[in-house]
Every structure is written in C-alpha cells, then in structure tokens.
Amino acid sequence: MAEGTVTFFAEKLSNLILQEASVFGEVEGQIKLLRNELELMGLFLRDVDSKRVYEERVKAWVNQIRSATHEAEDVIDEFILNMDHRKRRLNTLKFLPTCVGMIDKLPFIHELDSRVKDINAMIGAIMANRSKYGLEGLTASSSSTADQAVSHKEKRAPVVEESDVVGIDDGAQKVKQMLMKEETVGRSVASIFGMGGLGKTTLAKKVYNQRDVEEHFDCKAWVYVSQEFRAREILLAIALQVMSLSDEEKKEMGEDELGKKLCGYLGEKKYLVVMDDVWSSEVWSRLQPHFPDQAKDGSIVLITTRNKEIALHATDSEAFIYELRLMNEDESWQLFLKKAFQGTSTTTPELEGMGKTIVTKCKGLPLAIVVLGGLLSTKEKTKQSWEKVLASIEWHLDQGPESCMGILALSYNDLPYYLKSCFLYCGIFPEDFEIDACDLIKLWMAEGFIQRRGKERLEDIAEDYMQELIHRSLIQVADRRVDGGVESCRMHDLLRDLAISQAKDANFFEVHENMDSTFPISIRRLVIPQNLINHDISQCLHNSSSQLRTLVSFSGTIGKKSWGSLQEHIKLLTVLNLEEEVGGHVFPRDVGQLIHLKFLCIKELGSHVKLPSSIGRLVNLQSLDLEGDDCNIPHSIWKLKKLRHLECPLGKVSSQSQINKCVNGYLGVEQLTNLQTLSLKGGSWLEGDGLGKLTQLRSLRLWECSTSYLKTEFFESIAKLTVLEILDLSFNEGHTKKTLVNRLGLVREKKNVTIDHHNKTLLPGLMPFSHHAYLYDLSLFGMLEKLPEQIEFYPPKLLKLVLWECKLTDDPMMILKKLPSLRILELRYDAYVGKKMVCSSGGFLQLEKLELSELYELEELIVERGAMSSMKTLEIHYCYKMKKLPHGLLELTNLEKLSLRGSCHKSIKEIEKAGEEDWDKLRKIMC
C-alpha cells in the first residue's frame, strides 16, 4: 500500500510542477528532486511487493517511507494554502507596489525550501538504510505482472453469477421446502445458518428469485440487517417493497407507527420476508411484533445468520433450520473451474493436479474458492504461474489459523497498487451498504487512485478498475443499469473485514467506532459510522500530527458547532462526504477555504440553503453533489473549471449582475468544459449557446426550465451534445412549483394544474436525436403537440423512455412500438390524455417493463397477441378511470410482476369472485 501512497503523491507533484512553477520559484529544483526520489522509491516498493517480502523489518522500513511521504504532502499542500491566503490578502491591497508582494512571499519560500531540503535528506537516509534492513537485493522494478492487469481495456467473458454457483441445488431444494410448506398455520420463521463465506446470502437469493417461490406468496421483501442494526430502517425497507407509503409517512413515521402499519398490511397477505445477515437475537425480538402471527397460512420470515443460537431463538422448530455445509471436493473443483477458466473446463493434466491442490487449501469454503479462482483467471495458464500462487497460498496460511482470511489476503496482495487502494476504499462504507457505482468512481478519482491511460476518460478507466474487482470477486454487483453497466455494488462482510484490517495496518483510513479509542498519530482518512449520532468528532483528531484529507460520515455528526471545531484539522481536506446529514444542515460559509477539496457531497441539506460565494474558490473541485429541498447556488460556481460532476437537482444558479461582469469578467456555464454530469434547475444561465460547448457531457438533467429559455440556441445546444448517454428535460410554464417537486417525491399533496394544452407546446424545437449514438435513457417532462412519427427522430440505441405531462392526444403506442431496442417505457402524469391505448401485434418485442401512472383519462389498455413478448413487469398506478384489466394481459407468458394501485379493482374482484383459473394466474404475479 505504501507504493500507492508514494506513486500517487509523485504524480501529484509532477502536475504541480507543471501548473504552479511560478509559485514555487527558486524552490522548484528541490521540488523536482523530491519528485524524482519519490518515483525511485515507488519502484523499490514495487519490488518489495512483487517479491512478497512481509517481515517486520521490511514493514518498519515501508512505514518510514509512508511517513516521509505524508510529511512531504503536508508541507507542499500547506504552502499552496498559504500562497492562496496571501494572494487573497494582496487582492484587497491592489494599490501596493509589486515589490511589496515579493517581499511578502519570501518567508513562505524560505520555509518551504528549508522543509523540503530536510525531507529530501530524510528520504535519502531512508533509502541508504536499506542495507540495515537486509534489503540490498531490492531493485527498482520497471513493472510487474500484476500492474498490467488493468493496463488496457479488454472484453472479458461474463463473470460467474452468484446464482450459478455449483453445489447449492440440494440446499436450495431443502430451503424451498421449508418456505412452501402448506401445512403451516399463520406465520412461521425459518433460518439458514453457517460460517462466514459459506454462501448463505447466495443460497437465500437463489431460492427467493425462483419463479415458483414468487408465485407462492402474495408479496415478498428482502432486507439486509448487518451488525449496525436500526429497526426503523429495516421496517421502512420492507414496507417500501410490499406497499405504498406517502412521502410524509416515509419521513415522519416512527418505528412503532411504521411497524403497526406494516403489520396491518401483512396481516391480510401470504408473505415472505428475508432478513439477511442477522447478528443478534435482539433483532428478531424487537421486530417480531411487526410480523403478524395471524397472517395467511404459509407466511414466513427467513433469517440468515452465522450464529446457531440466533437461529434457535427465532425459529420454533429445528425442522425450519438449515445448516449450510462446506462444499465437497467435486463441488469445489467445479466452482473453481467456473471462475478460473470462465465457465470452460479446458485445462491440462499438469494444471488440473496443481489446481486441485490449490482448491484443497480452500477447505470447501465457496467465498475462498470464488476469490482464488478470480485471482487465477488473471494469470497465465502455465505451471510456473500457478506454482507462484500456490507458494503464496502456503505462506499466507502459515500466518494464522484463519484459512479463509489468508486466501482473501492473498487475493488482495496480488492486486496492483492502484487496485489495492480502490479495494480498500470500499471498506469505508457500512456493512451490507449498497454503494452507488458512480459515487464510488468519483471518490476514487478525487483520491487520485485512477492512473491516466493516454487520452482515455478517467471515468472509463475507473469503470475498468471496478470491473476488474468484480471479475476477481472482491466486490459484488448489487444492481445494473438498463444498459448493463454497474448501477451499484456491495462488499461481502468478510472482504470488508479484510479491507478494514489492511487499511488500519497501512494507516489508509480509520473507522471511528468509539470516541474513547486511541487513534494513531497520523489520520489521513476518517470514517464516521451510522451508529455515532451527534458526537463531536473533533475530539478524536486533537492527537493527530497530520492534516485530515478525507472525512466521510454516515450519521448526523456535522452540525454548525462541530464545523467550527473541525476547521483546524480539515484545512487540507480533499474529500468531504456527508452521507446521512439530518435535514436543516447549515452550509458552512467558510467552505471556500478548503482549496484542496476535490469531492464535496452533502445529503439532506434541508430547505432554502444558500451556498456562499466563496465556493468559487474551490478551484480543484471535481464533484459537487448536494441534495436538499431547495438550494441557491452563486454564479461563482462557473469559476470551477476542473468540475466534472455538478449534481444539484433542486439547485438554482444566481444571475451575474452587469456590475459584477464589468468588475470580474463574464462567468457562464460554457467555462466548465470538463463537465461530464450536469443536474440543475433551469435559469438565465441557459440563455445563448453556452450549453452546447459542454461537448463532454454524458448526463444532462435540467429541471423546471421556463419556456422563456426554449429558444433556437437551446435546442441547437442539445443537438451538439452527441456523446450524451442520459438526457432528462423538464419544462413547465404556468405550473405551480409543487408540480415538479411532486415528481421528485418531496411533498405530500398534489396541486391541480390547469393548462390550455391546445395552445401550449413547451417542446416545439426539439431536434432529431439521430446523431446521439450513445443516448440510451431519455426523459421528457412538458407539453408536446404529438410524438414525431419518423423513427429516425429518436436515439438509435434508446433503451429507456419516460414521458411526463406531455398531454398527448394520439395513442403513443402506435409510434413507440417501432423503437427496436426499447426495454423500459414509463408514461406518467397525463403523458397521454386519450381514453384508449393499444399495443398491437409484433410491437415492443424488447420491452421488459411498462409503467402507466396517473393517466387520469385512460379507460382501456389492449395488448394484442404477439405484442410485448418479453414483458416482465407491468405497473398501472392511479389510472382511476381504468376499471378493467388490460385485455390480453394473461397472454403475456413472461410477465413476472403486476402492480395495480388505484386501477382495475372492479375487474379483479369479478375474476376473484368467479373463482376462475385466471384468478390463480393473476394472484401469482400481483404485488
């Protein structure tokens, strides 16, 4: 890990030398010397890593290198901070002669010169002392095999999915029998238990997702529990999967009230609830009252746990407990082949013998087999290559009795340094946390983990890193986007334990579990877990000798008071990520002093938050993500030329006054040419053709745009953004503010909106999307005269289309059925105001999901035979005039989920009352 620390800082120095040569002045020579020494040191560390030298004396030498690097980084960053303060001070004294400014700079230059010389001498001594540590044999390696792992893009065979894991069919059948026992009265409880890494979650998911299990229950829900148990969050997660809640209920209902509502709903259902990864008997004791005993016969709660005592506590009979066994020799080998050879069994007798020896070391533990197979899939299929891995396994297993952790540690140690940092960073997230892939990539970039590869986009390189970690089974895909990319991911708890252990050993990050903990003398990254609420975290930093670079909080710990006490410790901060701040957060006015900040994310800002104009001083900021009910952003935001991701859906940028333009020069969106993601409210900044100059934009979401901005220049700008992948345009004229806010689920009531849709057309100037070859997700909110009939108008690879309040009078299905790749179609809130909708035969052959929501005039949906042959999910919500089920619904043989809210109830009751065969089919897919 020290290699990563040194290499990342050496690259940072190289960039600074290019960008800040005039700032360093006569010290530039010493800075270059420092950079050169670090680069050489990095190569020596690479040799240490490649030769797997792990003795304590080597660790001591590596720790000296890491400390020297951290000290050097502090010195350089503090100097840049001082120069920024000096520059601002001189800007207020413009009348002073230039010579005064030079004199003012001299003390800082002299101090930097002295401190860098000391550090260079220290590094020289450390390198010279290699002989004392018995490291004379180390050489400056130019590369290593591991480093080539993600050196270029490559198409890999699909990773073995968890559901394909061999050896669990027998267990799946037994668990299914427990869940589907017909003779059980009311609600029962079943458990799967076994040691970590055995595949409890994999087994439960395999059963949970099977079609006959889905059809057996009226509703089902899956929730992750983990060690950081919070009852209200568990109940809310279950409720959101089985029933509808208003926005007020989601925010305001307490544990008891929410539990009663859930209990009342489940009492009328035959339900399945899976509670995965339960660590304490208290979990079931506390939640049990909310799962009614007197539910429909056959209702069941399934618990997965490592502890048999927990299983016995929750379960009435041992007949409802399944103990997961270790894999046998043949099952272990088959699973290994799937991972190491990507599903093929092509091997040689020589490799097979060695492979079986390697598999034996895993002792039947699936997680160890999968991770080790993932490691070997990256190696050459030669005897020499596999012998090295076997030798490493034996070394790791000799270090302690925990064989699984030894094998996981081997897979970690095999990673190149930049992937090690990315892997460890996943450990900052809470156990069983669903990590947003885009957020993770932005964090990796801000930390400097992503190494440039020619002209490739950093985000694409980072996505390759993520795919490599997935390929090695070190992180798991939780959800995918409609285009197949990773939407979110998770980390197995054993791998998370490994990441936290390795991070602590390398002083990579600290998880602040206890305010009374003794912290190391140098904390670079601090993580505040969910279970710490309203603590003053500055207390844990007062012993730290270095400046904090990353602060990540998953609880409401940063208030107005805390911010003031933190300032002294965070002035060199690079990442500030406040994931679960409680509403009403006051945005700190002096945030502009954090000039090294690259990533700023604050959730739940509250209402009517105003960002300070000093935010324009965050010249290194790459990502700004703010979530709140309303947010005023100063026009100084356009100064941030390094910004790549600006996401503030309800943020409105202020206009620049004429006086300000005269004094400070014009500021506009076109200056942010590095932007990849833009999500804002519309405003005067849309005037002109500035938007069209952001030619690197991949995702554009514009909210509440007034028609006053719908001029030719705007639509021409959209047409120029040909690398867009996601486009969401929301226009409103005469709408109350509540209209869009309702759309985002932030208010309780819906306001009646009266628009003369015969005279209002809010999207008249849309130009064809035929040149948007990468656009797969398109959302339009606003009036349309009618949908263009020419298929060439639409993006050629469109996968998802959402239409809001378009007031279409002609049946849109006649046109949209021709889109060849469309998989998801959502028509919402009077997108169509006609009475009848027909999906004709041969149309929508790729469509997997159709959502019709709040189409208040719709009375009838007809699905002709041969239409929508791939349909899996149909949702019809609050189409109040639609009394009957869609004609031809039961012809959709692939339909797995039917959700009806405020629609079709008359027809459902008639079918249920008649007791027809159709009712049995319908009941199995309704949720």
KAMO-V23336 format. One record per backbone hydrogen bond with DSSP energy under -1.0 kcal/mol. CO is the residue of the C=O (numbers start at 1). NH is the residue of the N-H. E is the energy in kcal/mol with one decimal. If there is no record, write none. Layout:
# KAMO-V23336
co & nh & e
CO & NH & E
CO & NH & E
This chain:
# KAMO-V23336
co & nh & e
1 & 5 & -1.8
2 & 6 & -2.7
3 & 7 & -2.8
4 & 8 & -2.9
5 & 9 & -1.7
6 & 10 & -2.4
7 & 11 & -2.2
8 & 12 & -1.9
9 & 13 & -2.5
10 & 14 & -2.1
11 & 15 & -2.1
12 & 16 & -2.2
13 & 17 & -2.6
14 & 18 & -1.5
15 & 19 & -2.3
16 & 20 & -3.6
20 & 24 & -1.9
21 & 25 & -1.8
24 & 27 & -2.0
25 & 28 & -1.8
27 & 31 & -2.1
28 & 32 & -2.6
29 & 33 & -2.1
30 & 34 & -2.3
31 & 35 & -2.5
32 & 36 & -2.7
33 & 37 & -2.5
34 & 38 & -2.3
35 & 39 & -2.3
36 & 40 & -2.1
37 & 41 & -2.6
38 & 42 & -2.6
39 & 43 & -1.5
40 & 44 & -1.8
41 & 45 & -2.5
42 & 46 & -1.9
43 & 47 & -1.4
43 & 141 & -1.2
44 & 48 & -2.0
45 & 49 & -2.4
46 & 50 & -2.6
47 & 51 & -1.9
48 & 53 & -2.0
49 & 52 & -1.3
55 & 59 & -2.2
56 & 60 & -2.4
57 & 61 & -1.8
58 & 62 & -2.9
59 & 63 & -2.6
60 & 64 & -1.7
61 & 65 & -1.7
62 & 66 & -2.5
63 & 67 & -2.5
64 & 68 & -2.2
65 & 69 & -2.4
66 & 70 & -2.5
67 & 71 & -2.4
68 & 72 & -2.3
69 & 73 & -2.5
70 & 74 & -2.4
71 & 75 & -2.3
72 & 76 & -2.4
73 & 77 & -2.6
74 & 78 & -2.6
75 & 79 & -1.9
76 & 80 & -2.2
77 & 81 & -2.3
78 & 82 & -2.5
79 & 83 & -2.5
80 & 84 & -1.9
81 & 85 & -2.2
82 & 86 & -2.5
83 & 87 & -2.5
84 & 88 & -2.2
85 & 89 & -2.2
86 & 90 & -2.5
87 & 91 & -1.8
90 & 93 & -1.5
93 & 96 & -2.0
97 & 100 & -1.1
98 & 102 & -1.9
99 & 103 & -2.2
100 & 104 & -2.3
101 & 105 & -1.2
102 & 106 & -1.2
105 & 109 & -1.9
106 & 110 & -2.8
107 & 111 & -2.2
108 & 112 & -2.5
109 & 113 & -2.7
110 & 114 & -2.2
111 & 115 & -2.5
112 & 116 & -2.8
113 & 117 & -2.0
114 & 118 & -1.9
115 & 119 & -2.1
116 & 120 & -2.7
117 & 121 & -2.3
118 & 122 & -2.3
119 & 123 & -2.8
120 & 124 & -2.4
121 & 125 & -2.2
122 & 126 & -2.3
123 & 127 & -2.6
124 & 128 & -2.2
125 & 129 & -1.6
127 & 130 & -1.3
129 & 133 & -1.1
130 & 135 & -2.6
131 & 134 & -1.2
135 & 138 & -1.6
139 & 141 & -1.4
145 & 148 & -1.3
146 & 149 & -1.9
148 & 151 & -1.4
161 & 164 & -1.7
162 & 165 & -1.7
168 & 172 & -2.9
169 & 173 & -2.2
170 & 174 & -1.7
171 & 175 & -2.6
172 & 176 & -2.4
173 & 177 & -1.9
174 & 178 & -1.7
175 & 179 & -2.1
176 & 180 & -1.9
186 & 298 & -1.0
188 & 301 & -2.0
190 & 303 & -2.6
191 & 322 & -2.9
192 & 305 & -2.3
193 & 324 & -2.6
195 & 198 & -1.5
197 & 367 & -2.3
199 & 203 & -2.6
200 & 204 & -2.6
201 & 205 & -2.7
202 & 206 & -2.2
203 & 207 & -1.9
204 & 208 & -2.9
205 & 209 & -2.3
207 & 210 & -1.4
210 & 214 & -2.2
211 & 215 & -2.3
219 & 272 & -1.7
221 & 274 & -2.8
223 & 276 & -2.7
227 & 229 & -1.9
230 & 234 & -1.9
231 & 235 & -2.6
232 & 236 & -2.7
233 & 237 & -2.4
234 & 238 & -2.0
235 & 239 & -2.8
236 & 240 & -2.4
238 & 241 & -1.1
239 & 243 & -2.3
246 & 250 & -2.2
247 & 251 & -1.6
248 & 252 & -3.2
249 & 253 & -1.5
254 & 258 & -2.6
255 & 259 & -2.5
256 & 260 & -2.4
257 & 261 & -2.0
258 & 262 & -2.5
259 & 263 & -2.6
260 & 264 & -2.5
261 & 265 & -1.8
262 & 266 & -2.8
263 & 267 & -1.8
265 & 268 & -1.3
266 & 269 & -2.0
269 & 296 & -1.4
270 & 218 & -2.7
270 & 219 & -1.3
271 & 300 & -2.7
272 & 221 & -2.1
273 & 302 & -2.9
274 & 223 & -2.4
275 & 304 & -2.0
276 & 225 & -2.8
277 & 226 & -1.6
280 & 283 & -1.1
281 & 285 & -1.9
282 & 286 & -2.5
283 & 287 & -2.0
284 & 288 & -2.5
287 & 290 & -2.0
288 & 291 & -2.1
293 & 187 & -1.8
296 & 299 & -1.7
299 & 188 & -2.2
300 & 273 & -1.9
301 & 190 & -2.9
302 & 275 & -3.2
303 & 192 & -2.8
304 & 278 & -2.9
305 & 194 & -1.3
307 & 311 & -1.5
308 & 312 & -2.7
309 & 313 & -2.2
310 & 314 & -2.0
311 & 315 & -1.9
317 & 320 & -2.0
318 & 321 & -1.6
320 & 191 & -2.6
322 & 193 & -2.2
328 & 332 & -2.5
329 & 333 & -1.9
330 & 334 & -2.4
331 & 335 & -2.2
332 & 336 & -2.2
333 & 337 & -2.5
334 & 338 & -1.8
335 & 339 & -1.6
336 & 340 & -3.2
337 & 341 & -2.2
341 & 344 & -1.4
348 & 352 & -3.2
349 & 353 & -2.2
350 & 354 & -1.7
351 & 355 & -3.5
352 & 356 & -2.5
353 & 357 & -1.5
354 & 358 & -2.3
355 & 359 & -2.7
356 & 360 & -1.9
359 & 362 & -1.5
360 & 363 & -1.4
362 & 365 & -1.7
364 & 327 & -2.7
365 & 369 & -2.0
366 & 370 & -3.0
367 & 371 & -2.5
368 & 372 & -2.4
369 & 373 & -2.8
370 & 374 & -2.3
371 & 375 & -1.9
372 & 376 & -2.3
373 & 377 & -1.6
375 & 378 & -1.4
376 & 379 & -1.2
380 & 382 & -2.1
382 & 386 & -2.1
383 & 387 & -2.3
384 & 388 & -1.6
385 & 389 & -1.4
386 & 390 & -2.5
387 & 391 & -2.4
388 & 392 & -2.0
389 & 393 & -2.5
390 & 394 & -2.3
391 & 395 & -1.9
392 & 396 & -2.5
393 & 397 & -2.6
394 & 398 & -1.3
396 & 399 & -1.1
401 & 403 & -1.7
402 & 406 & -1.9
403 & 407 & -2.1
404 & 408 & -2.6
405 & 409 & -2.5
406 & 410 & -1.8
407 & 411 & -2.0
408 & 412 & -2.1
409 & 413 & -2.9
410 & 414 & -1.6
412 & 415 & -1.6
416 & 420 & -2.0
417 & 421 & -1.9
418 & 422 & -1.4
419 & 423 & -2.6
420 & 424 & -2.8
421 & 425 & -2.0
424 & 427 & -1.8
425 & 428 & -1.8
426 & 429 & -1.1
430 & 433 & -1.9
435 & 489 & -2.2
436 & 440 & -2.4
437 & 441 & -2.3
438 & 442 & -2.2
439 & 443 & -2.2
440 & 444 & -2.6
441 & 445 & -2.2
442 & 446 & -2.2
443 & 447 & -2.1
444 & 449 & -2.2
445 & 448 & -1.1
453 & 456 & -2.0
457 & 461 & -2.0
458 & 462 & -2.7
459 & 463 & -1.9
460 & 464 & -1.8
461 & 465 & -2.0
462 & 466 & -2.3
463 & 467 & -2.4
464 & 468 & -2.2
465 & 469 & -2.1
466 & 470 & -2.3
467 & 471 & -2.9
468 & 472 & -1.9
469 & 474 & -2.7
470 & 473 & -1.8
476 & 490 & -2.7
479 & 487 & -2.3
479 & 488 & -1.9
481 & 484 & -1.8
485 & 481 & -3.0
487 & 437 & -2.1
488 & 478 & -2.4
488 & 479 & -1.7
489 & 435 & -2.9
490 & 476 & -3.1
492 & 496 & -2.6
493 & 497 & -2.4
494 & 498 & -2.1
495 & 499 & -2.6
496 & 500 & -2.7
497 & 501 & -2.4
498 & 502 & -2.9
499 & 503 & -2.6
500 & 504 & -2.2
501 & 505 & -2.1
502 & 506 & -2.0
503 & 508 & -3.4
510 & 527 & -2.8
511 & 513 & -1.7
514 & 517 & -2.0
521 & 545 & -4.6
524 & 549 & -3.1
524 & 550 & -1.9
525 & 510 & -2.3
526 & 552 & -2.5
527 & 512 & -3.1
528 & 554 & -2.7
529 & 532 & -1.3
535 & 537 & -1.2
536 & 539 & -1.5
537 & 540 & -1.4
538 & 541 & -1.3
541 & 544 & -1.5
549 & 574 & -3.5
549 & 575 & -2.2
550 & 526 & -2.6
551 & 577 & -2.7
552 & 528 & -3.1
553 & 579 & -2.8
555 & 557 & -2.5
559 & 563 & -2.1
560 & 564 & -1.1
561 & 565 & -1.3
562 & 566 & -1.6
563 & 567 & -1.3
566 & 569 & -2.2
569 & 548 & -1.9
570 & 573 & -2.0
574 & 598 & -3.2
574 & 599 & -2.0
575 & 551 & -2.4
576 & 601 & -2.6
577 & 553 & -2.7
578 & 603 & -2.3
588 & 591 & -1.2
590 & 593 & -1.8
591 & 594 & -2.0
593 & 595 & -2.0
594 & 597 & -1.9
598 & 622 & -2.6
598 & 623 & -2.1
599 & 576 & -2.5
600 & 625 & -2.7
601 & 578 & -3.0
602 & 627 & -2.1
606 & 629 & -1.3
609 & 632 & -3.1
612 & 615 & -1.8
613 & 616 & -1.9
614 & 617 & -2.3
615 & 618 & -1.7
617 & 619 & -2.4
618 & 621 & -1.9
622 & 644 & -3.3
622 & 645 & -2.3
623 & 600 & -2.6
624 & 647 & -3.1
625 & 602 & -2.1
627 & 605 & -3.3
630 & 609 & -1.9
631 & 652 & -2.8
632 & 611 & -2.8
633 & 654 & -3.0
634 & 637 & -1.9
635 & 638 & -1.8
636 & 639 & -2.0
637 & 640 & -1.6
639 & 641 & -2.0
640 & 643 & -1.7
644 & 676 & -3.8
644 & 677 & -2.0
645 & 624 & -3.0
646 & 679 & -2.5
647 & 626 & -2.2
648 & 651 & -2.8
650 & 631 & -1.6
651 & 681 & -2.6
652 & 633 & -2.8
657 & 661 & -2.1
658 & 662 & -2.1
659 & 663 & -2.2
660 & 664 & -3.3
661 & 665 & -1.6
668 & 671 & -1.9
669 & 672 & -2.1
671 & 673 & -1.2
672 & 675 & -1.7
676 & 698 & -3.1
676 & 699 & -2.1
677 & 646 & -2.6
678 & 701 & -2.9
679 & 648 & -2.9
680 & 703 & -2.4
683 & 686 & -2.1
684 & 687 & -1.8
690 & 693 & -1.7
691 & 694 & -1.7
693 & 695 & -1.6
694 & 697 & -1.8
698 & 725 & -3.6
698 & 726 & -2.2
699 & 678 & -2.3
700 & 728 & -2.7
701 & 680 & -1.8
702 & 730 & -1.9
703 & 682 & -3.1
705 & 732 & -2.0
706 & 709 & -1.9
707 & 710 & -1.6
709 & 711 & -2.2
711 & 715 & -1.6
712 & 716 & -2.3
713 & 717 & -2.0
714 & 718 & -2.0
715 & 719 & -1.8
716 & 720 & -1.2
720 & 722 & -2.1
721 & 724 & -1.3
725 & 776 & -2.1
725 & 777 & -1.7
726 & 700 & -2.4
727 & 779 & -2.6
728 & 702 & -2.9
729 & 781 & -2.7
730 & 705 & -2.8
736 & 739 & -1.5
737 & 741 & -1.4
738 & 742 & -3.0
739 & 743 & -1.4
740 & 744 & -1.6
741 & 746 & -2.0
742 & 745 & -1.7
755 & 757 & -1.6
756 & 759 & -1.6
756 & 760 & -1.3
769 & 772 & -1.9
771 & 773 & -1.7
776 & 799 & -2.0
776 & 800 & -2.4
777 & 727 & -2.6
778 & 802 & -2.4
779 & 729 & -2.6
780 & 804 & -2.8
781 & 731 & -3.6
783 & 763 & -1.5
790 & 793 & -1.9
791 & 794 & -1.3
793 & 769 & -3.7
795 & 798 & -1.5
799 & 823 & -2.9
799 & 824 & -2.3
800 & 778 & -2.5
801 & 826 & -2.5
802 & 780 & -2.5
803 & 828 & -2.9
804 & 782 & -2.0
806 & 784 & -2.2
808 & 833 & -3.1
812 & 815 & -1.2
812 & 816 & -2.7
813 & 817 & -1.6
815 & 818 & -1.7
816 & 819 & -1.6
817 & 844 & -1.5
823 & 848 & -3.1
823 & 849 & -2.1
824 & 801 & -2.2
825 & 851 & -2.5
826 & 803 & -2.6
827 & 853 & -2.6
828 & 805 & -1.7
830 & 807 & -2.1
831 & 808 & -2.4
835 & 859 & -2.8
835 & 860 & -1.9
837 & 862 & -2.8
839 & 864 & -2.5
840 & 843 & -1.8
843 & 868 & -2.3
848 & 872 & -2.5
848 & 873 & -2.4
849 & 825 & -2.2
850 & 875 & -2.6
851 & 827 & -2.9
852 & 877 & -2.7
853 & 829 & -1.7
854 & 830 & -1.8
854 & 856 & -1.2
855 & 858 & -1.1
860 & 837 & -2.0
861 & 887 & -2.0
862 & 839 & -3.2
864 & 867 & -2.0
868 & 871 & -1.5
872 & 896 & -2.6
872 & 897 & -2.3
873 & 850 & -2.1
874 & 899 & -2.6
875 & 852 & -3.1
876 & 901 & -2.2
877 & 854 & -2.9
878 & 880 & -1.1
879 & 882 & -2.0
881 & 883 & -1.1
882 & 904 & -3.2
883 & 907 & -1.8
886 & 889 & -1.8
887 & 863 & -3.4
888 & 891 & -1.4
889 & 892 & -1.8
891 & 893 & -1.6
892 & 895 & -1.5
897 & 874 & -2.4
898 & 927 & -2.0
899 & 876 & -2.9
901 & 878 & -4.5
904 & 908 & -1.8
905 & 909 & -2.4
906 & 910 & -1.8
907 & 911 & -2.2
908 & 912 & -2.6
909 & 913 & -2.5
910 & 914 & -2.0
911 & 916 & -1.1
917 & 921 & -1.4
918 & 922 & -2.7
919 & 923 & -2.9
920 & 924 & -1.2
922 & 925 & -1.1
922 & 926 & -1.2
925 & 898 & -3.1
